[in-house]
Amino acid sequence: MPVLASSAPIEGIEVAVYSIPTDGPESDGTLSWDATTLVLAQVAAGARTGIGYTYADSATAVLIRDKLAPLLLGRDALATNARWQDMLRAIRNLGRPGICSMAISSVDAALWDLKGKLLGQSLAVLLGAARPSIAVYGSGGFTSYTPGQLQEQLQEWIDSGISRVKMKIGRDPASDPERVRAARQAIGSHNELFVDANGAYSRKQALAIAETLADCGVAWFEEPVSSDDLDGLRLLRDRAPPGMAISAGEYGYDLPYFLRMLQAQAIDVLQIDASRCGGITGFLGAAALCDAFGLPLSSHCAPMLHLSLCCAALRAVHLEYFHDHARIEQMLFDGAVMPREGQLAPDASRPGLGIDFKERDAQCYRI
C-alpha cells in the first residue's frame, strides 16, 4: 500500500558503480569505447527505496557519497524541488556542468522514483501523462561497424517495427556517403534515417555532406558541428536541405545552456538527457522551455529513465532507443520494457520509474 504521509524523511542513500563491457568495439565521430559505466543511486524513506542512475565516470559516485548524501539525510524525500535546490547549493563552488550535474541527476531520479513508490503511482501518471506511449528510434550504427554489421543492426530494428533508425558518421568523412547509402539500402525507402556526427565536422564539411545526406533521404542531422558552436548550428539549420532537422542538446547540464541554444535558433529539435541535466526536475524545466519556444524535443539515451518523461512532456516527439543503454537496462533492470510496433509504453501498474535493479545479476560488473 502507498504511504500517504505528508512527509518522508530520507533514511539512507547508497551509491554503486558498474562497468559493463560493450558487445563489440564501438566508436562515433569523436570517441571510441569498449565499456559503459553505470552509476546507481538508491534513496530510502518510508520503507521504500527509489533508484536513479546516470551513465558517467565513477567519480560521480564519490561526489554523491561524500557531498550529496550527508546533506540530504533526514530531509523530506517528497519535497523534490527543495531537495534539488539543496543539491545545487551544495555544488556551487564545484561547477555545475559535468560530473556535478550527473550526480544530481542520479539522486534526483531516485527521489522521483521513491516519490512514485511512496504514493503508489507510476511516474507517467504522477507527472500527468500527455500520451500512453512514445515513438522510439533505434540508435547505434557505430563507425566501428563494417557495412554489413551496420545494415544488419538497422534492418533488425526495422523488422521489429521501429520505423526510425540512427547511425554514426564523422569518423572518416570520405567513407560517410557510402555508409549512409548502405544504410538506406538496408532500411528501404519508406523508413526514416537519422545520422549523428557527434560534432566531428567543420561548418563547411557539414554543409557539403548535408547535400549527400539529402540524396539518401536523411531526415535528422545531429550535432553536425560542435554543440558549443551555436552560430555553426544556426548556419546548418538555415542552409540544410528541406526536410532535414538539425538537432543537439545532449550536453546540456543546466537550463541556461538550453535557453542559449533556443534563443540562438540553432536547432529544429532539442535533445534533453535527464541523466545529465539534473534528473527528472531538470528535464521538466528544459521541456518547459520547449513549450515556451514552440520547439519539439527528443530524449537522449537511457530509455527507461526517459520513458515516463517523454509520455508526459507535451512536445516530445520520440525517444532514443540507444543500443548500449537499452541492452544494459534489459540486463540489469526488472521491468524494463521493449518497443512494440515502434512504441514504448510504461507499465502503469509499476510505481515510480517502473523498474527495479537486479543487484545479483549486476554484481559481476561492480567496481
N, C-alpha and C positions, 0 to 999 in steps of 0.2 A: 504494500500500500504506500502511496506517496506521503511524504511528510508535509504537513500543512502549516508548520510553524512559520512565524513572520521573519525569523532569522535562523541562521545555521552557522554557528562558529566553526571556523576551519580547524580541524583537529590534527591534520598531518599533511605534509607534502613530500612526495618522493619523486625522484627522477632517475632514469636509467638510459643508457646509450647502447645502441645495437648497430653493428656494421654488417650489412647483407650484401654478399657478392652479387654482381650482375650475372645474367645468364649468358654473357658473352662480352667481348670488348665493345665499348661504346664511346662515341665522340660526337660532337656537333661542330659548328663553325669555329669555335674558340676554346674548346675544352675537351679533354679525354678523361674517362674514369672507368674503374672496374669494381666499384662498390658504392653503396649508398648508406649514409649514416642517418639513423632514426633516433631522435631524442624524444623520449616519452615522459610526460609529467602526469602524476596521479595526485589528486586533491581529495581528501576525505572530510566529510562532515555529515552529521545526522545519520550515521550508519550506512552511508552511501559513499561511493568513490567515483569521481569523474576522471576521465582520461583526456589528454590533449597531446598533440605531437607536432613536431616540425622536422624537416629534413635539413640538418645543419651540422656544423662541426661539434665535436664533443665538448669544446669549451663552453658551448651554450648551456650544457648541463651544470657545469661548475658555477656559472652565474645564477642559475635557478637555485641551486643548493645553498650557495653562500650569501646571495644578495636578496633574492625574492622570497624564498621560503620563510626565513625568520621574520620578515616584515609582515607576512600575511597570516601567520598562525594566530588563532583566536578571533580573527575578524570575520565579518558576516560573508559567507560564500554566496548568498543570494544577491548581494549588492554588487553585481558585476561591474557596473560603471565606476563605482567607488574603488573597487579593487584594481581596476585598470589604471585609474589615476594614481593610486598608491604606487604601482609599479613604475609608471612614467616618472614620478618624482624621484624614485629611488635611483634611476639610472641617468639623472640629469647631467652629471659630470662625466659620464662614461661614453656618451654619444648615442644618439637614437638609432641611426641606420645600422644594419648588420646584425651581429650576434645579440645585442640587447633587444632589438625588436623581435627576433626569432625566439628568444627566451620568453618574452612577454606573450608572444603568440601561443606558445605551447601551454603556458599556465592559464591564459585567458580561455582557450578552448576547453581545458579541463574544467574550469569554473562553469562554463556554459553547459557542458555535458553533465556536470554534477547538478546544476540547477534543474535541468530537464529530468534527471533521475529523482531528485527530491520532490518535484512537482508531478511526477508521473506522466510527463509529456514528451513527445518527440520534439526535437529542436525545430523541425519544419513547422509543426503546429504552434509551438511556443512563439516563433517569430512571425506567424501569420502567413501561411503558405499562399503564394500567388498562383501556383500550378502544382499538380500532383506529381509531375516528373519533369526532368530536364533532358534535352538532347545532348548527346556526347559526341566528341570526335576522337578517333583513335590517334594517338600521338606516339611517335617513335621515329622510324625511318632514319636511323643514325648514319652519320657519314662513314662510320666504320663498317657498315654493311656492304656486302657485294651487291650488284644489281639484282641478283637472284634472291638474296635474303630480303632486300628492300621490297621487291614485288610480292614475295611470299607473305610478309607481315601485313602489308597493306591489303592484300587480297583476303587474308583471314578476317580482317575487320569488316570488309565489305560483305563477305559471306555470312558473317554473324548478324548482319542487319544494320551496321553502322555505315551511314552514307557520307560521312566526312572523315578524312584522314589527313595527317600532317607528317611531313618528313623534314629532316635537317638538311641544310645546304650551307655553303660558305667555306668549307674546309679546303676545297680545291675548285675555285671558281670556273676553271676551264672545263671541268667534268660535270658541273651542275646542270647545264642544259640536257645532256644525255641522261643523267639520273632522273631528272624531272619528267622527261619523255617516257622513260621506262616505268615510272610510277603511274603516269596517265594511262599507259597501255594496260597496266595491271588492273586498274580500278574501273576502266570503261569510261565512257563519255558522259554518263548521267550522274556521277557521284562527284562530290566536292573535294578538291585537292588544295591543301594548305601547305605553305613552306615556312620554315623558321631559320633565319640566318644567324641568330644569336649575336647580332651586331658585328658580323665579320666583314662586311663590305664597307668601302668608302662610299660617299654620296654618288659619285659618277658611276662606280661599279654597280651600285644598286639600281640606278636609273637604267643602265644598259641591260641588266639581267631581267628587269621587270618586263621588258618587251618580249623576251623569250618566254617568260613565265605566262604572259597573257596568251601567247600562241598555244600553250598547253592547258589553258582554262583555269589557271591558278586563281582562287578566289580570296586568298588571305596571305599576306606577306608580313611576317612577324619579325620585328627588330631588323629591318633591312640595314640599318646603321645602328650605332650605339644608342641605347635608350637615353643616354645623357645628352645626346645631340638633338635637342628639340627642334632646332632650325632645320637639321637634316631630315628628321622625320616629317616635318611640315612640308619640306620640298618634295619628299616622296609622296606624301598624301595628296598634294596638289597636282603632281605630274604623273602619278601612277595610272596605268590604263583603266578605263571604266570597268567597274565590277570587281576591282581588286582592293580589298580592305587592308589598310595599314594598321597594325596592332602593336602594342607594347604596354608595359606597366608592371611586369612580373617582379621588377626590382624596386618596387615602391614599398618603403618601410614606414612611411607616415603620410598623413593627409596632405601636408604642404607639397609633397612630391607629386601626388596625383593632381592636385589643384594646378600646379605649374604646367603639367602636361596638358590638361584640358584647356587652360587659358591660352596656351600656345597653339591650340587647334592642330596638334601634332599627329593625332591618330583618329581612326574611324571607330575602333573598338578598344576599350580599356580592359587590360588583363589585371586581375586582382588575385593575390596569393595570401590567404588567411594564415598560412604558416610563416609568413614574413612580415605582414603589415600590422601586426598587433592582434592577431587572432580573430575571433568572431566579432568582437567590438570594433576592431579596426576595419574589417571587411564591410560591416554595416555602414560605417562612416564613408568609405570610398564609394559604396553603392549609392548613398545619398547624393554624393557629388555627381554621379552619372545621371541620377534623376534630375538634378538641377540643370545640368548641361544638355540633357536630352540625348545622351550617348549610350549605346549598348555596352554591356560588359560580358566578359567571359572569365571563368576562374582558371587559375594556373596550377597544374599538377594536383597532388594529394586529393584524389577524387572523393574519398569518403569524408574528408574534412569539409569539402565544399558542397556536398550533395544537398543538405538541408538549406544551406545558404543560397544556392542557386535556385532552389524551388521557391524561396521567399523573396529574393531580390526582383523588383519589378522589371528591370531592364536586362536581366540575364538572358542571353541567347543560347549559350551552350556551356558545357563543362569539359575540361581537358581530361581525357582518359589516358594518362601518361603510362607508358609501358612499365617502367621501373616501379613506380609507386602503386599502380594497380596490382602488379604481381606481388609486391610486399604486403599490401593490405589484404589481399586474398589469403596469403600465407599466415599472417600474424593477427588478424582481427576477426573474431567471430561476429557474424552479422554483416560483413562486407558483401554488398550486392553486386551483381554483374548486369551489364546492359541487356535490355530486351527490346528488339526492334529499334535499336538506336537510341533508346531512352533509359535513363537511370532514375529509379523511384525509391524514396526512403520507405522503410518499413515502419508505418505509423504505430505499430504495436510495441516497438522498442523505444524506450525513452532516451532523451539526450541525442547524441550523435548516432545512436543505434548500433554501436559496436562495443565489443569488449576485447581486451588484449589477451592473447594466448601466451601467457608467461612461460609455460612449459615448452611450447614449440619454439619460442624465441630465445630460450636460454643459451643455445649453442652460438648465437650471434652476439651475445652481450659482451661489451668491452668495458 
